[in-house]
């Protein structure tokens, strides 16, 4: 085994960039591939509304489980090997859904492909840190934008493909795209075999690799980790609630047709593109994240209040505001690298933020639905979504200064030692 010096800027990074972007395309295809053709699937597999609801609840729960498990697997297998395992899980899950003989098999395959995507969610920021430590904002902006494209593609092509190849063929397409995403990582693992490549400061990497195995649990003592988790959780609650209930809300409050509500939901999704491109780049240039956190809160509140007070006056404007509000999602992802010193710290922070954030986010659609049913209106659900933004408040203060989670944990250990 040999240890090589740091590679030149260009060497070896093109393959990694292609691999990161191809995986990013596949991280949300499993979420959006079912709903456009749900009626075809449910008819053939005899699914009822309850089972379809269970399938709709799997994504945030699988993503949360990925956040909890991925750091442990990555510590044992390495980032690249763990990502390849995740991609293989996505391939098997997609293809398993396409040949599922029963609803039970379909649910299991759905869980498998989404768990693979959950692993991918966690591993992307550390991979950016490993291969692009000098360009975290740009690399994050690219992969988050491509991930948004991957979330949109199924809605566009699922029905046309199903019309020609059936719903099974429509779902199988995404298994083949995941196969393509695996190729660069097979090549990267082959290239790295037998060689330990030290990127960045060697001492920093070695310190990170020798850190305590319980680093992820130690994030409980990091104010920065908790502030970022609040950002991620509040955004997840809003996003999942909106995707689940926005069309019905708009039809019942803004006086739009179901077709117009569908277009407005598409507008909401499209608004994620400019924030995915710009926010990571801005975050890389700012010392304090307070302005970006505040802008996200104001956009969310403005959109929700518009829907609450005058929904029929300007529904397009309210949707645009609410659609720009989730800028905290790309902000949290880029901060995973900007607020960690080591690759191990990035993995642990990514798992902590996304694991807890997705668990909390999974409650969004259920709470909104419960409030809608119990009050027979949308006033209380919208007030709930506004109240959720209190989770963002700690970030206004904690993220005002550029602190690293490893430093906070070291200070915590020092304080505990002094008290003994």
C-alpha positions as CSV (number, residue, x, y, z in Angstrom):
1,X,0.0,0.0,0.0
2,X,1.4,3.4,-0.9
3,X,0.5,6.9,0.2
4,X,0.5,9.5,-2.6
5,X,0.9,13.2,-2.3
6,X,-2.1,15.5,-2.9
7,X,-3.3,15.3,-6.5
8,X,-3.2,18.4,-8.8
9,X,-6.5,20.3,-8.8
10,X,-7.8,18.6,-12.0
11,X,-6.6,15.1,-11.5
12,X,-9.2,12.5,-10.5
13,X,-11.9,15.1,-9.8
14,X,-13.8,14.9,-13.1
15,X,-14.8,11.3,-12.5
16,X,-15.9,12.1,-9.0
17,X,-17.9,15.1,-10.2
18,X,-19.7,13.0,-12.8
19,X,-20.4,10.4,-10.2
20,X,-21.8,12.8,-7.7
21,X,-24.1,14.4,-10.3
22,X,-25.3,11.1,-11.6
23,X,-26.2,9.9,-8.1
24,X,-27.9,13.3,-7.4
25,X,-30.2,12.7,-10.4
26,X,-31.3,9.5,-8.8
27,X,-31.9,10.6,-5.2
28,X,-35.5,11.7,-5.7
29,X,-36.7,9.7,-8.7
30,X,-38.2,7.0,-6.4
31,X,-40.3,9.6,-4.7
32,X,-41.9,11.1,-7.8
33,X,-42.2,8.0,-10.0
34,X,-45.2,6.5,-8.3
35,X,-47.8,9.3,-7.8
36,X,-48.4,10.1,-11.5
37,X,-49.3,6.4,-12.2
38,X,-50.6,5.4,-8.8
39,X,-54.0,4.5,-10.2
40,X,-52.5,2.0,-12.6
41,X,-50.3,0.4,-10.0
42,X,-53.1,0.2,-7.4
43,X,-55.5,-1.3,-9.9
44,X,-53.1,-4.1,-10.8
45,X,-51.8,-4.8,-7.3
46,X,-55.1,-4.2,-5.5
47,X,-53.9,-1.4,-3.3
48,X,-56.3,0.6,-1.2
49,X,-56.0,4.3,-0.1
50,X,-54.5,3.3,3.2
51,X,-51.7,1.4,1.6
52,X,-51.0,4.2,-0.9
53,X,-50.8,6.5,2.1
54,X,-48.2,4.2,3.7
55,X,-46.2,4.3,0.5
56,X,-46.4,8.1,0.6
57,X,-45.1,8.2,4.1
58,X,-42.0,6.0,3.4
59,X,-39.7,8.6,1.9
60,X,-39.0,10.8,5.0
61,X,-38.9,7.8,7.2
62,X,-36.4,6.0,4.9
63,X,-34.4,9.1,4.6
64,X,-34.3,9.4,8.4
65,X,-33.2,5.8,8.8
66,X,-30.5,6.5,6.2
67,X,-29.3,9.4,8.2
68,X,-28.9,7.2,11.3
69,X,-27.2,4.2,9.5
70,X,-25.1,5.7,6.8
71,X,-22.4,7.2,9.1
72,X,-21.8,3.8,10.7
73,X,-21.5,2.0,7.5
74,X,-19.3,4.7,6.0
75,X,-16.9,4.5,8.9
76,X,-16.4,0.8,8.3
77,X,-16.6,0.7,4.5
78,X,-15.5,4.1,3.3
79,X,-17.5,6.8,1.6
80,X,-17.2,5.5,-2.0
81,X,-18.0,1.9,-1.2
82,X,-20.9,2.9,1.0
83,X,-22.3,5.1,-1.8
84,X,-22.0,2.2,-4.3
85,X,-23.9,0.0,-1.8
86,X,-26.6,2.7,-1.7
87,X,-26.8,2.9,-5.5
88,X,-27.1,-0.9,-5.7
89,X,-30.0,-0.7,-3.2
90,X,-31.7,1.9,-5.4
91,X,-31.2,-0.3,-8.5
92,X,-32.6,-3.4,-6.8
93,X,-35.5,-1.4,-5.3
94,X,-36.5,0.2,-8.6
95,X,-36.3,-3.0,-10.5
96,X,-38.1,-4.8,-7.7
97,X,-41.0,-2.4,-7.9
98,X,-41.2,-2.9,-11.6
99,X,-41.7,-6.7,-11.3
100,X,-43.5,-6.8,-8.0
101,X,-46.2,-9.5,-8.0
102,X,-48.0,-8.2,-4.9
103,X,-48.5,-5.0,-3.0
104,X,-46.3,-6.3,-0.1
105,X,-43.4,-6.8,-2.5
106,X,-44.0,-3.4,-3.9
107,X,-43.8,-1.8,-0.4
108,X,-40.6,-3.6,0.5
109,X,-39.0,-2.7,-2.8
110,X,-40.0,0.9,-2.3
111,X,-38.5,0.9,1.2
112,X,-35.2,-0.5,-0.2
113,X,-34.8,2.0,-3.0
114,X,-35.6,4.9,-0.7
115,X,-33.3,3.7,2.0
116,X,-30.5,3.7,-0.7
117,X,-31.5,7.3,-1.5
118,X,-31.4,8.1,2.2
119,X,-27.8,6.8,2.4
120,X,-27.0,8.9,-0.7
121,X,-28.5,12.0,1.0
122,X,-26.1,11.7,3.9
123,X,-23.0,10.8,1.8
124,X,-23.2,13.6,-0.7
125,X,-21.9,16.4,1.5
126,X,-18.9,14.4,2.8
127,X,-18.0,13.4,-0.8
128,X,-18.1,17.0,-1.8
129,X,-15.7,17.7,1.2
130,X,-13.4,14.9,0.1
131,X,-13.1,15.8,-3.6
132,X,-13.9,19.5,-3.7
133,X,-12.8,21.0,-0.3
134,X,-11.9,24.2,-2.2
135,X,-15.2,24.5,-4.0
136,X,-17.9,23.4,-1.5
137,X,-20.4,26.0,-2.5
138,X,-20.2,25.4,-6.2
139,X,-20.2,21.6,-5.9
140,X,-23.1,21.7,-3.6
141,X,-25.0,24.1,-5.8
142,X,-24.5,21.7,-8.8
143,X,-25.6,18.5,-7.1
144,X,-28.6,20.1,-5.3
145,X,-29.8,21.6,-8.6
146,X,-29.4,18.3,-10.4
147,X,-31.2,16.6,-7.5
148,X,-34.1,19.0,-8.2
149,X,-34.1,18.0,-11.8
150,X,-34.3,14.3,-10.8
151,X,-37.3,15.1,-8.6
152,X,-39.1,16.8,-11.6
153,X,-38.3,14.2,-14.3
154,X,-40.6,11.4,-13.1
155,X,-43.6,13.8,-13.1
156,X,-42.9,14.7,-16.7
157,X,-42.2,11.3,-18.3
158,X,-43.9,8.7,-16.0
159,X,-47.3,8.9,-17.7
160,X,-46.0,8.9,-21.3
161,X,-43.7,6.0,-20.7
162,X,-46.5,4.1,-18.9
163,X,-48.7,4.6,-21.9
164,X,-46.2,2.8,-24.1
165,X,-44.6,0.4,-21.8
166,X,-47.0,0.0,-18.9
167,X,-46.4,1.1,-15.3
168,X,-43.8,-1.6,-14.8
169,X,-41.8,-0.2,-17.7
170,X,-42.2,3.3,-16.4
171,X,-40.8,2.3,-13.0
172,X,-38.0,0.2,-14.5
173,X,-36.5,3.2,-16.3
174,X,-35.2,4.6,-13.0
175,X,-33.4,1.3,-12.2
176,X,-31.5,1.7,-15.5
177,X,-30.6,5.3,-14.7
178,X,-29.3,4.2,-11.3
179,X,-27.1,1.6,-13.1
180,X,-25.5,4.4,-15.0
181,X,-24.9,6.2,-11.7
182,X,-23.0,3.2,-10.3
183,X,-20.4,3.1,-13.1
184,X,-18.2,6.1,-12.0
185,X,-18.0,4.8,-8.5
186,X,-17.0,1.3,-9.6
187,X,-14.2,3.0,-11.6
188,X,-13.3,5.2,-8.6
189,X,-13.0,2.3,-6.2
190,X,-10.9,0.4,-8.7
191,X,-8.6,3.5,-9.1
192,X,-8.3,3.9,-5.3
193,X,-7.6,0.2,-4.6
194,X,-4.2,-0.3,-3.0
195,X,-3.6,3.5,-2.6
196,X,-4.5,5.8,0.2
197,X,-4.9,9.3,-1.2
198,X,-4.4,12.1,1.3
199,X,-6.4,15.1,0.1
200,X,-6.0,18.4,1.9
201,X,-4.1,18.7,5.1
202,X,-2.8,15.2,6.0
203,X,-2.8,15.9,9.7
204,X,-6.4,17.1,9.6
205,X,-7.5,14.0,7.7
206,X,-5.7,11.6,10.1
207,X,-7.1,13.3,13.1
208,X,-10.6,12.9,11.7
209,X,-10.1,9.2,10.9
210,X,-8.9,8.6,14.5
211,X,-11.8,10.4,16.0
212,X,-14.1,8.5,18.5
213,X,-16.6,6.2,16.8
214,X,-19.4,8.0,18.8
215,X,-18.8,11.2,17.0
216,X,-22.3,11.2,15.6
217,X,-23.8,10.8,19.1
218,X,-21.5,13.6,20.3
219,X,-23.3,16.0,17.9
220,X,-26.0,16.2,20.7
221,X,-23.6,18.6,22.4
222,X,-23.1,20.9,19.4
223,X,-25.2,24.1,19.2
224,X,-24.3,24.4,15.5
225,X,-25.5,20.9,14.8
226,X,-28.8,21.6,16.6
227,X,-29.3,24.9,14.8
228,X,-28.7,23.3,11.4
229,X,-31.1,20.5,12.4
230,X,-33.8,23.0,13.2
231,X,-33.4,24.6,9.7
232,X,-33.6,21.2,8.0
233,X,-36.6,20.0,10.1
234,X,-38.6,23.2,9.6
235,X,-38.0,23.1,5.8
236,X,-38.8,19.4,5.7
237,X,-42.1,19.8,7.5
238,X,-43.2,22.6,5.1
239,X,-42.0,20.8,2.0
240,X,-43.7,17.5,2.7
241,X,-46.9,19.2,3.9
242,X,-47.0,21.4,0.8
243,X,-46.5,18.5,-1.6
244,X,-49.2,16.5,0.1
245,X,-51.8,19.2,0.6
246,X,-51.1,22.2,-1.5
247,X,-53.4,21.4,-4.5
248,X,-56.4,20.8,-2.2
249,X,-55.6,24.0,-0.2
250,X,-55.4,26.1,-3.3
251,X,-58.7,24.7,-4.8
252,X,-60.6,25.3,-1.5
253,X,-59.2,28.7,-0.6
254,X,-57.9,30.4,-3.8
255,X,-60.7,29.4,-6.1
256,X,-58.5,27.7,-8.7
257,X,-59.4,24.6,-10.6
258,X,-57.7,21.3,-10.0
259,X,-55.7,21.7,-13.2
260,X,-54.5,25.2,-12.2
261,X,-53.6,23.8,-8.7
262,X,-51.4,21.2,-10.3
263,X,-49.6,23.9,-12.3
264,X,-49.2,26.0,-9.2
265,X,-47.7,22.9,-7.4
266,X,-45.3,22.6,-10.4
267,X,-44.4,26.3,-9.9
268,X,-43.7,25.7,-6.3
269,X,-41.3,22.9,-7.3
270,X,-39.6,25.0,-9.9
271,X,-38.8,27.7,-7.4
272,X,-36.3,25.4,-5.9
273,X,-33.9,25.7,-8.8
274,X,-32.7,29.3,-8.3
275,X,-32.3,28.7,-4.6
276,X,-30.3,25.5,-5.2
277,X,-28.0,27.4,-7.5
278,X,-27.5,30.6,-5.5
279,X,-27.7,29.8,-1.8
280,X,-24.7,27.5,-1.6
281,X,-22.6,30.0,-3.5
282,X,-23.7,32.9,-1.2
283,X,-23.2,30.8,1.9
284,X,-19.6,30.1,0.9
285,X,-18.9,33.9,0.7
286,X,-20.7,34.9,4.0
287,X,-19.3,34.6,7.5
288,X,-22.8,34.9,9.1
289,X,-25.7,32.8,7.8
290,X,-28.2,35.1,9.6
291,X,-29.2,37.0,6.5
292,X,-30.0,33.8,4.5
293,X,-31.9,32.3,7.5
294,X,-33.9,35.5,7.9
295,X,-34.8,35.7,4.2
296,X,-36.1,32.2,4.2
297,X,-38.3,32.8,7.3
298,X,-39.7,36.0,5.7
299,X,-40.5,34.3,2.4
300,X,-42.3,31.4,4.1
301,X,-44.3,33.7,6.4
302,X,-45.2,36.1,3.6
303,X,-46.5,33.2,1.5
304,X,-48.4,31.6,4.3
305,X,-49.9,34.9,5.4
306,X,-51.0,35.6,1.9
307,X,-52.8,32.2,1.6
308,X,-54.3,32.8,5.0
309,X,-55.5,36.4,4.6
310,X,-56.1,36.9,0.9
311,X,-55.7,33.6,-1.0
312,X,-57.6,34.7,-4.1
313,X,-55.8,38.0,-4.5
314,X,-52.5,36.7,-5.8
315,X,-52.2,32.9,-5.6
316,X,-49.2,32.9,-8.0
317,X,-47.3,35.3,-5.8
318,X,-48.1,33.3,-2.6
319,X,-46.9,30.1,-4.3
320,X,-43.7,31.8,-5.4
321,X,-42.9,33.1,-1.9
322,X,-43.6,29.7,-0.3
323,X,-41.5,28.0,-3.1
324,X,-38.5,30.2,-2.4
325,X,-38.8,29.7,1.4
326,X,-37.1,26.3,1.4
327,X,-33.8,27.9,0.6
328,X,-32.9,26.5,4.0
329,X,-32.6,23.1,2.4
330,X,-29.5,23.8,0.2
331,X,-28.2,26.1,3.0
332,X,-28.2,23.2,5.5
333,X,-26.5,20.9,3.0
334,X,-23.7,23.3,2.2
335,X,-23.2,24.2,5.9
336,X,-22.5,20.5,6.6
337,X,-19.2,21.1,5.0
338,X,-18.7,24.8,5.9
339,X,-19.2,23.9,9.6
340,X,-17.1,20.8,9.8
341,X,-13.3,20.4,9.7
342,X,-12.9,16.7,8.7
343,X,-14.5,14.2,6.5
344,X,-15.6,12.1,9.5
345,X,-17.1,15.2,11.1
346,X,-18.9,15.9,7.8
347,X,-20.4,12.4,7.7
348,X,-21.4,12.6,11.4
349,X,-23.0,16.0,11.0
350,X,-24.8,15.0,7.8
351,X,-26.3,12.0,9.4
352,X,-27.3,13.9,12.5
353,X,-28.9,16.8,10.7
354,X,-30.7,14.7,8.1
355,X,-31.6,11.8,10.4
356,X,-33.4,14.0,12.9
357,X,-34.6,16.5,10.3
358,X,-36.4,13.9,8.2
359,X,-38.0,12.2,11.3
360,X,-39.5,15.5,12.3
361,X,-40.4,16.4,8.6
362,X,-42.3,13.1,8.3
363,X,-44.9,14.5,10.8
364,X,-45.7,17.5,8.6
365,X,-48.4,15.9,6.2
366,X,-50.0,14.0,9.1
367,X,-50.3,17.0,11.4
368,X,-51.6,19.2,8.6
369,X,-54.1,16.5,7.6
370,X,-55.2,16.1,11.2
371,X,-55.7,19.8,11.7
372,X,-57.5,20.1,8.4
373,X,-59.9,17.3,9.3
374,X,-60.6,18.5,12.8
375,X,-61.2,22.1,11.9
376,X,-62.7,21.7,8.5
377,X,-60.6,24.6,7.2
378,X,-57.1,25.8,6.4
379,X,-56.6,28.5,9.0
380,X,-55.2,26.3,11.7
381,X,-53.0,24.2,9.4
382,X,-51.5,27.4,7.9
383,X,-50.9,28.8,11.4
384,X,-49.2,25.5,12.3
385,X,-46.9,25.9,9.3
386,X,-46.0,29.4,10.5
387,X,-45.4,28.2,14.0
388,X,-43.1,25.5,12.8
389,X,-40.7,28.3,11.7
390,X,-39.8,28.8,15.4
391,X,-37.4,25.9,14.8
392,X,-35.3,28.3,12.6
393,X,-34.9,30.9,15.4
394,X,-31.8,29.3,17.0
395,X,-30.0,29.4,13.6
396,X,-30.4,33.2,13.5
397,X,-28.0,33.5,16.4
398,X,-25.9,30.3,16.4
399,X,-25.0,30.5,12.7
400,X,-24.1,34.2,13.0
401,X,-20.5,33.1,13.5
402,X,-18.4,30.6,11.7
403,X,-18.0,27.8,14.2
404,X,-16.9,24.2,13.5
405,X,-18.7,21.3,15.2
406,X,-15.4,19.6,16.0
407,X,-14.3,22.7,18.0
408,X,-17.6,22.8,19.9
409,X,-17.2,19.2,20.8
410,X,-13.6,19.6,21.9
411,X,-14.7,22.6,24.1
412,X,-17.5,20.5,25.6
413,X,-15.0,17.7,26.4
414,X,-12.7,20.2,28.0
415,X,-15.4,21.7,30.1
416,X,-16.5,18.3,31.3
417,X,-12.9,17.4,32.3
418,X,-12.6,20.6,34.3
419,X,-15.7,19.8,36.3
420,X,-14.4,16.5,37.3
